[in-house]
Amino acid sequence: MLDFEINKQNCTRCGLCVADCPARIISISEDGYPAIAIEKEVVCYKCQHCLAICPTGSVSILGLDPASSTILAGGYPDPDKLETLIKGRRSVRRYKDENLDPALLQKLLEVAWHAPTGVNSRQVRFTVLDSKDKVAQLRDAVMTGLGRMVKENTMPKEMGSYANFLRIWENHNIDILFRSAPHLLIASAPLSVATPDPDCLIALTYFELFAQANGVGTLWNGLAKKAINDLLPETRHLLDIPDDHLVGYVMVFGYPDVHFTRTVQHRPALIHRAL
Ligand SMILES: Cc1cc2nc3c(=O)[nH]c(=O)nc-3n(C[C@H](O)[C@H](O)[C@H](O)COP(=O)(O)O)c2cc1C
C-alpha cells in the first residue's frame, strides 16, 4: 500500500504531480483529484516526487506528512561558494588525533544517504568506524593479515607494495594504508540492485563534499579497499559486510591536520562535443 492521499481542501488540481511522476501512475480520477489506481501501485519508484513537487503540500505518500519536509525556496547554497568547495576540496592525508563529534558524524551520514540511487533502490549501506580505536583495531587485523601473507609468501606479485606498507608501519609507525585517520567509511550495496557500484560512489561523493563543507577532511582510499575487499576478504566479515554486497569504495575521514590556502589549477576540462 502506498497510502497516496490528497488533501482536497488544499489541492488546486494543478496536475504537477501527474506530470512529474516517473512511473506515470498518477492520473486525475473521476472526482477531479490525483489518484493512483491500486493495480498500478506496484510500479511506484517511491521517489516521492509527487510529495516534493506539490506547491500546496497537499500530497502525502507512504504515510509521510509533507509538512515534515524542508521547504526549498531560498535554501540552496550560493553557486560561487559551491564552486569553490568543489574546486577547493582536497584529499586529506594528515588528521588530528581526535574523534569527530558524534552528532556531526551522524549528520554527515544521514545527509549523504540522500544521494540518488538507480531506480531509487536506496540500498546503500554505510559501514562506519566511529572512533580511532576501531580504526586501530581494523589496522591491526589488516597488518596482521599482511604479515601472514608475507611470511607464507602468498602475497600476489602485483600487490607487492603492501609488503612495503607493512614494513613502513612496523618500522616507522607511518600508516600509508589508513593515513592514521580516526574514521573509516565503507559504502556497500547488494549485488542484486540495479546499480550498486554507482550508488555507492555517488553516496561517498555526497559524503565527501558535505564533510568538507563541515570542516571534515576525507580521502578516497583505494589501498584500503583493495586490502579489505581483495587481499584479506576475511576483514569484510570482521566489519560485518554482507556476503551479497558489493563494496563500492572505502573513504577515511576526520578533522584535518592540514590547511589548504588556495585551489589547485587543473588543465582545461576534457570536453568532447559530439555530433
Ligand atoms: C578512486 C580514488 C582512489 C584513491 N585512493 C587513494 C589511496 O588509496 N591513497 C591515497 O593516498 N590517495 C588516494 N586517492 C587520492 C588521489 O590520489 C587524489 O584524489 C589525487 O592525487 C588528487 O588530489 P586531490 O584529491 O587533493 O585533488 C584516491 C582518489 C580516488 C578518486
The ligand as an SDF file (V2000), in Angstrom:
LIG
                    3D

 31 33  0  0  0  0  0  0  0  0999 V2000
   39.0300    6.4180   -6.5290 C   0  0  0  0  0  0  0  0  0  0  0  0
   40.1700    7.0490   -5.7830 C   0  0  0  0  0  0  0  0  0  0  0  0
   41.0400    6.2680   -5.0240 C   0  0  0  0  0  0  0  0  0  0  0  0
   42.0690    6.8580   -4.3110 C   0  0  0  0  0  0  0  0  0  0  0  0
   42.8750    6.0880   -3.4950 N   0  0  0  0  0  0  0  0  0  0  0  0
   43.8250    6.6840   -2.7600 C   0  0  0  0  0  0  0  0  0  0  0  0
   44.6200    5.9270   -1.8360 C   0  0  0  0  0  0  0  0  0  0  0  0
   44.4660    4.7210   -1.6830 O   0  0  0  0  0  0  0  0  0  0  0  0
   45.5670    6.5720   -1.0950 N   0  0  0  0  0  0  0  0  0  0  0  0
   45.7920    7.9220   -1.2330 C   0  0  0  0  0  0  0  0  0  0  0  0
   46.6580    8.4560   -0.5450 O   0  0  0  0  0  0  0  0  0  0  0  0
   45.0630    8.6690   -2.1070 N   0  0  0  0  0  0  0  0  0  0  0  0
   44.0710    8.0900   -2.8410 C   0  0  0  0  0  0  0  0  0  0  0  0
   43.3070    8.8480   -3.6870 N   0  0  0  0  0  0  0  0  0  0  0  0
   43.5130   10.2980   -3.7560 C   0  0  0  0  0  0  0  0  0  0  0  0
   44.1070   10.7600   -5.0960 C   0  0  0  0  0  0  0  0  0  0  0  0
   45.4510   10.4390   -5.1340 O   0  0  0  0  0  0  0  0  0  0  0  0
   43.8510   12.2690   -5.1890 C   0  0  0  0  0  0  0  0  0  0  0  0
   42.4720   12.4690   -5.3650 O   0  0  0  0  0  0  0  0  0  0  0  0
   44.6160   12.9390   -6.3050 C   0  0  0  0  0  0  0  0  0  0  0  0
   46.0070   12.8550   -6.0810 O   0  0  0  0  0  0  0  0  0  0  0  0
   44.2480   14.4240   -6.4460 C   0  0  0  0  0  0  0  0  0  0  0  0
   44.3760   15.1110   -5.2300 O   0  0  0  0  0  0  0  0  0  0  0  0
   43.1310   15.9000   -4.6140 P   0  0  0  0  0  0  0  0  0  0  0  0
   42.0880   14.8630   -4.2620 O   0  0  0  0  0  0  0  0  0  0  0  0
   43.6500   16.5950   -3.4180 O   0  0  0  0  0  0  0  0  0  0  0  0
   42.6230   16.8230   -5.6570 O   0  0  0  0  0  0  0  0  0  0  0  0
   42.2650    8.2740   -4.3920 C   0  0  0  0  0  0  0  0  0  0  0  0
   41.3870    9.0330   -5.1550 C   0  0  0  0  0  0  0  0  0  0  0  0
   40.3430    8.4520   -5.8230 C   0  0  0  0  0  0  0  0  0  0  0  0
   39.4020    9.3250   -6.5980 C   0  0  0  0  0  0  0  0  0  0  0  0
  1  2  1  0
  2  3  1  0
  2 30  2  0
  3  4  2  0
  4  5  1  0
  4 28  1  0
  5  6  2  0
  6  7  1  0
  6 13  1  0
  7  8  2  0
  7  9  1  0
  9 10  1  0
 10 11  2  0
 10 12  1  0
 12 13  2  0
 13 14  1  0
 14 15  1  0
 14 28  1  0
 15 16  1  0
 16 17  1  0
 16 18  1  0
 18 19  1  0
 18 20  1  0
 20 21  1  0
 20 22  1  0
 22 23  1  0
 23 24  1  0
 24 25  2  0
 24 26  1  0
 24 27  1  0
 28 29  2  0
 29 30  1  0
 30 31  1  0
M  END
$$$$
